[in-house]
Structure formats: C-alpha cells, structure tokens
Amino acid sequence: MVAVVMIAIAGPFLQVDAQWFKYPSPRAPRTASGAVDLSAATPRLTNGKPDLSGVWMTAEPACVIRGVLPLAELVKLIPPTRKCPPRTASFSRQSTHIGIDMPGGLPYQPWLRKLVDERVANQSIDDPHIRCLPDLFVRAYGLPHYVKFAQTPDLLVMLNEYNGVYRQVFTDGRPLPPDPNPSWQGYSSATWSGDTLVIDTIGFRDDVWLDWAGSMITSAGRLREQIRRPDFGHLEIEVTVDDPKAYTKPWSVTLRQQFAADTELIDEICAEGERFAKQLK
C-alpha cells in the first residue's frame, strides 16, 4: 500500500514538463551566457513596489523522497546541511513536515498530534491531494507543480497548474470579510510594509492540509504570509499560522522559491484518467 500511495503522490512529479518549455521568459535579465540572471535587481510595479510576478518552484528541493516518515527519521534523511540545486518543480524539504526545521516540530494540540501520528503511520491515505482536491498555496509552494504569480498594484493572482487552482490576494485596501464562507484558499487581503507584502488570510475549511503528514489549518486559523523578492530570481515567504484550535501557540516557518526560467504552466488535471481514489473506496 505504501508504494501505491507514493506512486499516486509522486506520479505528477515524474511527468512535470511545462508548456513552452525553453521559450525565453519575457523581460528576464540575462547573463553573458544567456541564462536568466537570478541575482539581478528586483523588478518593480508602476507604484515602485516589488513585482512578484513570475513562474515559481521551490528553492529547497528535498533531495530524496522516502514516503511519509516520522519527523525524527525525516530530519536524519534530509538534514539542513544536505542541499540539492533546484532544477525543476519538485518536492521541497518542508513538503512532508512543514515544521521540519523547528526544534521538536510543530506545537500541535493533543488531538492533532494524535491524528498526524496516525496519518504518518498509514502513509496519509486520506490526503486530499491524492484524492484530486485543491491544495492550499502554502502547501503548493513545496509540491512538484509550478505556480505562477501575476501582479498589479491592486491585485496579486496566484495560479497553480495542478487542477488549475487560483487564489486572489487583494492589495486595494479592502478589509477581510467579517463572516466568510469557509473555502480551500480562504480570503486574503494584503498591505505593503516597505518592500514586504504582508498577506492576511482567514476563512478556511476545517480540514485544509499543510503537508503530507497531515498538519492542518482549521476554520479558527489565521494565516499571515510575508513575501519578499530580494532579487530577480528568489522569493522568501515567511509563513505564520495562528490557529488555537489546532496548535498550542502560533508558529512560523520560511519557505523559499526560485524563478523557473524559460517555462510555463501546463494543464495538469488530477481527475482526468485518475483511478487511484476509486481503489480507496
């Protein structure tokens, strides 16, 4: 069963090959050799703020995937000192346990710690991802599918090639809704703090997974993302989850993205020809 689950999860990773492969990324700065200059200056919007637009993939690949392991085993397998250069959309080192670099892991409430242990033991057989349901973008940053940001002064649109999922982040000053209808992506409003885009999101469903192990954010949760683009080719996304229903205290991690040069998104519809979920019934 473990092997079957891993094939179902990793299958898209083995096939990733976006449309317009090798078509030059428009307006991307180049080195003398013709490669995209990832260390070039940060692009900016007409209002002077950083432009986060681009096709993105994890900048911290996991190097090796061995199923859904307990946290202690995973840290031994991919310690922080083990680095792999990002070459394509791939699993990140945080994809199995988003709190892998936190001493002791995430501060779960007892009920969620028990549930995560059960999910790890059964290789996350109930993972919404392998059942073709949407991924929260915080999780999508570490999965083997490209994401794309398209930004204007008033709106940041996030696109995930997996299932064609989208997310709207409004930067026009609107407040968060007072009584949001629970959703997969929540409702996001953002403001600028210098060159950092600070996104606040509420209104999640009660069962949104953050990683393979089944760490969750619930309807009581509030998510903050602080996104920086220090140069042309990189994003730094500081994620803070404040969810007293699921965790004993707020926690934060930093997820890093790299510009995916000379490529584009491709339709990757999980349910098209999918047979694995039927076998689980």
C-alpha positions, 0 to 999 in steps of 0.5 A: 500500500505504501508504494501505491500511495507514493506512486499516486503522490509522486506520479505528477512529479515524474511527468512535470514538463511545462508548456513552452518549455525553453521559450525565453521568459519575457523581460528576464535579465540575462547573463553573458551566457544567456541564462536568466540572471537570478541575482539581478535587481528586483523588478518593480510595479508602476507604484515602485513596489516589488513585482512578484510576478513570475513562474515559481518552484521551490528553492529547497528541493528535498533531495530524496523522497522516502514516503511519509516518515516520522519527523525524527527519521525525516530530519536524519534523511534530509538534514539542513546541511544536505542541499540539492540545486533546484532544477525543476518543480519538485518536492521541497524539504518542508513538503512532508513536515512543514515544521521540519526545521523547528526544534521538536516540530510543530506545537500541535494540540493533543488531538492533532498530534494524535491524528498526524501520528496516525496519518504518518503511520498509514502513509496519509491515505486520506490526503486530499491531494491524492484524492484530486482536491485543491491544495492550499498555496502554502502547501503548493509552494513545496509540491512538484507543480509550478505556480505562477504569480501575476501582479498589479498594484491592486491585485496579486493572482496566484495560479497553480497548474495542478487542477488549475487552482487560483487564489486572489490576494487583494492589495486595494485596501479592502478589509477581510470579510467579517463572516466568510464562507469557509473555502480551500484558499480562504480570503486574503487581503494584503498591505505593503510594509516597505518592500514586504507584502504582508498577506492576511488570510482567514476563512478556511475549511476545517480540514485544509492540509499543510503537508503530507503528514497531515498538519492542518489549518482549521476554520479558527486559523489565521494565516499571515504570509510575508513575501519578499523578492530580494532579487530577480530570481528568489522569493522568501515567504515567511509563513505564520499560522495562528490557529488555537484550535489546532496548535498550542501557540502560533508558529512560523516557518520560511519557505523559499522559491526560485524563478523557473526560467524559460517555462510555463504552466501546463494543464495538469488535471488530477481527475482526468484518467485518475483511478487511484481514489476509486481503489480507496473506496 
